[in-house]
Amino acid sequence: MEFNFYTPHAAQQEIHNARGARFRTVCCGRRFGKTMLAAAELLDCAALVAPGDYGWIAPTYWTAARGVEALGNIAPGMVTFKGQNPVVGHFDGPLGECRFIFCSTDNPDSIPGLGFQGVVLDECAQIGKRTYDVSIRPTISQTSGWQLAISTPRGRNWFYDLHTKGFECGDPAYRSFIFPSDANPFFPRDEMGLARATLPEDVFRQEYLAEFLEDGAGVFRGVDGCLFSVAPPVPADGLRVVVGVDVAKHTDWTVCIALDAVSGRCLDMERFNQLDWPVQRERITAFAKRWGGRVVMDATGVGDPVYDDLCRVLPSVTGFKITGPSKRGLVQGLMVAVEQRRVSWPAAWEVVTGEMKRYEYEMGPTGQISYNAPSGFHDDCVIALALAVWGAAEFGKPAGNMIRLDAAASGGSRQSVSFGGYRPRGRRLTLV
């Protein structure tokens, strides 16, 4: 469909051309033209593909009103608007009557019951994950409708997870795009340089370059710097291996990671789920014996009897009781190791890198920080790696050679590392 007041530039046209993908995600800088793009997509699909109801959902009614304005601007007189909160646009297209319903997640209870041929999620990064799951996603289920999520990034939240599907999952139903502000040929050229020179770097990178900043909602800084493509040679004096093990709970995965305590280099990983415990025990035991290292494992809840069982078949097993305080210390130890490049793993371990990049923190009402994977995702690799790093500091090299978790190491001596009031006592960590 031709519009008198909208001609897509090259980047916008690329997104329009990907209409064959049911779920398109567009991450772009300010003034890229995403609102006009989405308005044109709505009207074109309504006129030439399928009549019916279409949705425009935004975090606030003020944001949704920009969609109303854009739709009116590109097709003046073709769409009539009525109502307020929600605004409904009416369009008599060549294939039949169409409605454009503009909703806000300020009042998510108004969304269930609606069904759309297609839906635009405007400033998607500011819409809550649960609101999307419960109220928005079902609106295109019965119709097998399409979804166009447009946004400037806001850290590595669920919009980041949705965006990465277009690159990682290999499903042709997902396509993702990322464009800086100046992909719009009408964006003032000198404005990019001025913004770069006058704004904080992280603000410029997020708002103009459309980068998902690792430090936004993320925990680990410098993850990409910890990846290697070609494994370095094994040192002449051999390896000192620690194996971190996180035991599966319910739908989680059991993960074993072998780490060289001297270099901090990950050597091997095994990841499996939905196996009976006898089979898991055999696989964990075989992995540990293959590398001949000390096992440091989660001994919390379901992991406690597993720990007792493994102690009978392996010579060196340490159980780590994971609670709120001890988990903070465990994760913070891994944070230090990552930031100081004292741990590394193969770039091919995409599942590890993905978990690390999307790991989140939350500040509680008392100011206490808690660390977890986002809802619907796993952190088994993170915990297994954190246990291995902790074990390397405890049982590998003197503190400071592998990771500097206590500053008391001097003159070649080593002191015990404490995490939130926990210290090793024998082979099991207990509260002191």
WOVEN-V739384 format. One record per run of one state. SS is the DSSP state (alpha for helix, beta for strand, coil for the rest). FROM is the first residue (numbers start at 1). LEN is the number of residues. Records with the same first field share a line. If there is no record, write none. Layout:
SS=FROM-LEN + FROM-LEN
//
This chain:
coil=1-2 + 4-2 + 7-3 + 17-6 + 29-5 + 49-3 + 59-2 + 75-5 + 83-4 + 94-2 + 111-7 + 123-1 + 127-2 + 141-5 + 152-6 + 169-5 + 180-1 + 184-5 + 199-2 + 208-10 + 219-4 + 229-12 + 247-7 + 261-4 + 273-4 + 292-2 + 299-3 + 312-5 + 321-3 + 340-4 + 347-3 + 359-1 + 364-5 + 373-7 + 397-22 + 420-2 + 426-2 + 432-1
beta=3-1 + 6-1 + 23-6 + 52-7 + 80-3 + 87-7 + 96-9 + 118-5 + 146-6 + 174-6 + 218-1 + 227-2 + 241-6 + 254-7 + 265-8 + 294-5 + 317-4 + 344-3 + 360-4 + 369-4 + 419-1 + 422-4 + 428-4
alpha=10-7 + 34-15 + 61-14 + 105-6 + 124-3 + 129-12 + 158-11 + 181-3 + 189-10 + 201-7 + 223-4 + 277-15 + 302-10 + 324-16 + 350-9 + 380-17
//
